[in-house]
Amino acid sequence: EWRDVVTGHRDLFDALRESLLRIETKVSAEDLVSYWFEMDSKINPKVLEDCKKVREKGVLVCLATNQEHHRARFLMQDLGLANEVDGIIYSAKIGVQKPPPRFFAQAEKATGRRKKNHFLIDDISANVEAAISAGWKAAHWTGDQTILELLEELGSQISNTI
């Protein structure tokens, strides 16, 4: 059920209601989602600071994430990430999760940029490998380096030509 939810083929709340009925709990789908979204919302201020610096150079910064519609909306609106990045490309909207190549092709369509102008910083190595296979530059983020350091390692010149 989760794959259908995260690729936009099924609504999160509908899937949860059915699952919660099967386990006979009194927890509502709304309460569970509210708890999940609030408890799983750790924003790294240093990452946001780096995003701001990159955006000030004229570079488009988008989230590229495996999310369903409600969570994507929560991240952008409720957490205020819409003020910190230029957009979000997420699996439920484009119909495919990372790491298959189709995710990266859809992301390119969404940004209108050529693949050589895409940089993925991701905490999952399989996604990094897939992005590289798709012709992107990519780096595995472990938290040991800043986003700016990773971009420098990728050889990107942070400028308005990207």
N, C-alpha and C positions, 0 to 999 in steps of 0.2 A: 504493500500500500504506500510506503514512503516514497518509492521511486515515482509513482504516479503523482504524488503530492508535490514533490520537489521538481518535477518536470512540467507542472502546470496542468496535468490531465485530471486532477482531482483536487477538490477543496480540502484544505487542512482540517477545518472544523467538521466537515462531513465524515472524513476518515476517522478522526478522533472519536466522534460520537459513537460510531459503529464499534470501534475497538473498546471503548469504555463500557459499552453495553455488554460485550462479550466477557469482560472480566468482572462485571457486576459491581462496579464501584459507584460511590455517590459523588465522586469528583466530576465536575462538569468540564466539557471541552474548553469552555471559556476560561474557567479558573486555571486549568492546567496550562493553557497557552499563556495566560497572563503571568503565571509563575515562571514558566520557561523563559519568556522574553525578558522579564525583569532580572532573573537570576543569571542569565547567560548573555550579559550585555557589558562586557568589560572592554572599554575603549582605551587604547594605549595612547596617551597624550603625546608621546614622542613621535609616534607614527603620524598623528594628525599634524604635528608641527612640521614634519618632513614633507607631508603632502602639501601643506600651505606653501612651503618654500619652493617646491617644484611647480606648483600652480602659478606662483608669482613670476616664474620664468616663462610662462605661457604654455606650459605643458598640460595637456588634458589628462586628468586623473580620474579614473573610473574604478569602482569596485567591480570585480569579476568573481562572482560567488555562486555557490550552490545553495539557493534559498527558494522557499515557496513564497507566494505572493504576500501573505500577511506579514511574514517576518521581514521581507524586503521593505515593505511599507513602514514597518516599525523602525527598522534601522535608519531609513532615510528621514522619516518625519519625526517620530517620537524621540529618537536619539539625536536628531539634528545633523546627521551625516550629509544631508542634502546641502548644508552650508559649508561642508568641509571638502567635498569632492564634486566633480563635474557631472557625475551620473553613476548609474548602477546597471550592470549587465548581469542578469541572474537567470539561473536555470529554468525556473518556472515560466519566465517570460519568453525565453528563446526555445524552450522545449527539449533541452538536453543539458545534462550535467557535465562538469569537468570530470575526467580528462579526455573524453573522445574528441577527435579533431573537429567535429561539427561545432562544438562549443566555441572554439577559437575562430572558426570561419564566421559564425554568427556574431561574435564579438567584433570582428573586423567590419562586418556590415553595419553594425550599430554605431561604431565610431567613425566610419567613413575613411579610415586611415589604412595605409598599406601595411602588410604584415611586418615589414622591417621596421616600422615605427611603433610597434607594440612591445611593451616590456611587462612581464608578469613577475610580481613578487608574491610568492605563495608559501604557506607553511606546510604544504603537502608535496613531497618530492615527486610523486607520480604526476601531479599537475604541472610541475616545473618541467619534467621530462617531456610531457605532451606538448607544452607550449613551445619548447625548443624544436621538437619534431614538426610543429606547425609553422616553423620559420620565424618565431618570435625570439627575442632575447628574454631570458628568464633567470631568476635566482631563487634559491631556497632560503626562506626567512626563518631563522630559529630564535630570533630575539637577541642574538649576540651582537648583531650589527644593526646600524640604522638603515633606514630605507635609502637615504642619500649615499651611504657607503656602498650599499649593494648596487645602486645605479652606477656609481663611479666604477666599480669592479666590472660591470657589464660594458664599460667603455662608452656609456652614453654621455653626450654633451648636453647638459640640461640647458636648452635654449628654446627660443620660440620657433625653431625650424623643425622640431619633432612633431 
